[in-house]
Amino acid sequence: MSRRFVIIDAVVSVLIIFAAYFFFSVKQGGFFYIDSESMEPTLQPGDRLVLVKAGSLERGQIVVFRHESRKVEFYVKRLVGLPGDQVAVRGGRLYLNGQAQEEPYLKERRIVYNYGPIQVPEAEYFVLGDNRNNSEDSSVFGCVPAGDIRGRVLGIYWPWHRRLRLALSGSAAVIAASA
């Protein structure tokens, strides 16, 4: 890789970051810092995220929210249950509406607790961390009201070597390195 290409890449990247900062600040999105291990391996402590206003939410998206019963300012978790869904964790697996889910993004392949089944109330969502065995999430504090969701995570903007965009392919999250 030539020195000229590296300089051009750095300048373009800085311009993109400034444009994104202006755009997302104006559009009521935001930027967030990850300070826990609850979303590993997808998100790491120290990652800085770009957030966009939620709009319509889908299973598999990563969302930022507040929960009125907790003292933590914001949480970042994966949305797994929509209003009306039946959610359960048993035998080390997540079940949605009675169907075992494939979750390739989990830190550990086996969840060590059982939960539910519960039915997600209207206008609420069920969220879980990707590090299921080390996450304070809906399995602890219950469903999250739609009004408490600040937005969904668009991607990681820092650290530079972990620039990622988070996209959906059906209901499974796909993580693709962006160039």
Residue pairs with C-beta under 8 A, 6 or more apart in sequence:
13 160
17 157
20 50
20 157
21 31
23 29
24 30
24 31
24 50
24 51
24 52
27 52
27 53
28 53
28 151
29 50
29 51
29 52
29 53
29 151
29 154
30 51
30 64
30 150
30 151
31 48
31 49
31 50
31 51
31 157
32 48
32 49
32 51
32 64
32 74
32 76
32 153
33 46
33 47
33 48
33 49
34 43
34 44
34 45
34 46
34 47
34 48
34 49
34 76
35 45
36 45
37 44
37 45
37 131
37 134
38 76
38 77
38 129
38 130
38 131
38 134
38 135
38 136
38 137
39 62
39 76
39 77
39 78
39 129
39 130
39 131
39 135
40 107
40 130
40 131
41 105
41 107
41 130
41 131
42 62
42 78
42 105
42 130
42 166
42 173
42 175
43 49
43 62
43 76
43 130
43 153
43 156
44 162
46 159
47 156
47 158
47 159
47 162
48 156
48 157
48 158
48 159
49 64
49 76
49 153
49 154
49 155
49 156
49 157
50 153
50 154
50 155
50 156
50 157
51 64
51 150
51 151
51 152
51 153
51 154
52 151
52 152
52 154
53 151
54 63
54 149
54 150
54 151
54 152
55 152
57 63
57 79
57 82
57 125
57 146
57 149
57 152
58 79
58 82
58 168
58 171
59 79
59 80
59 81
59 82
59 96
59 171
60 78
60 79
60 80
60 168
60 170
60 171
60 172
60 173
61 78
61 79
61 152
61 153
61 166
61 168
61 173
62 76
62 77
62 78
62 79
62 152
62 153
62 166
62 173
63 76
63 77
63 78
63 79
63 125
63 127
63 149
63 150
63 151
63 152
63 153
64 74
64 75
64 76
64 149
64 150
64 151
64 152
64 153
65 74
65 75
65 77
65 127
65 144
65 148
65 149
65 150
66 73
66 74
66 75
66 148
66 150
67 75
67 141
67 144
67 148
68 145
68 148
69 141
69 142
70 136
70 141
72 136
74 150
75 127
75 136
75 137
76 153
77 127
77 128
77 129
77 135
77 137
77 138
78 105
78 127
78 128
78 129
78 130
78 173
79 125
79 126
79 127
80 87
80 94
80 96
80 101
80 126
80 127
80 128
81 87
81 96
81 120
81 125
81 126
81 127
81 138
81 143
82 120
82 125
82 126
83 120
83 121
83 122
83 123
83 124
83 125
84 119
84 120
84 122
85 96
85 97
85 119
85 120
85 126
86 95
86 96
86 97
86 98
86 116
86 117
86 118
86 119
86 120
87 94
87 95
87 96
87 115
87 116
87 117
87 118
87 119
87 120
87 126
87 138
88 94
88 95
88 114
88 115
88 116
88 117
88 118
89 95
89 111
89 113
89 114
89 115
89 116
89 132
89 139
90 114
90 115
90 116
91 114
92 109
92 110
92 111
92 112
93 100
93 101
93 111
94 100
94 101
94 103
94 111
94 128
95 101
95 117
102 172
104 172
105 130
105 173
105 175
106 130
106 131
106 132
107 130
107 131
107 132
107 133
107 134
108 131
108 132
108 133
111 132
111 133
112 133
113 132
113 133
113 139
115 139
118 126
118 143
120 126
120 143
121 143
123 145
123 146
123 147
124 143
124 144
124 145
124 146
125 138
125 143
125 144
125 146
125 149
126 138
126 143
126 144
127 137
127 138
127 144
128 135
128 137
128 138
128 139
129 135
129 136
129 137
132 139
138 144
153 166
154 165
154 166
155 163
155 164
155 165
155 166
155 178
156 162
156 163
156 164
157 163
163 177
163 178
164 175
164 176
164 177
164 178
165 176
165 178
166 173
166 174
166 175
167 173
167 174
167 176
168 174
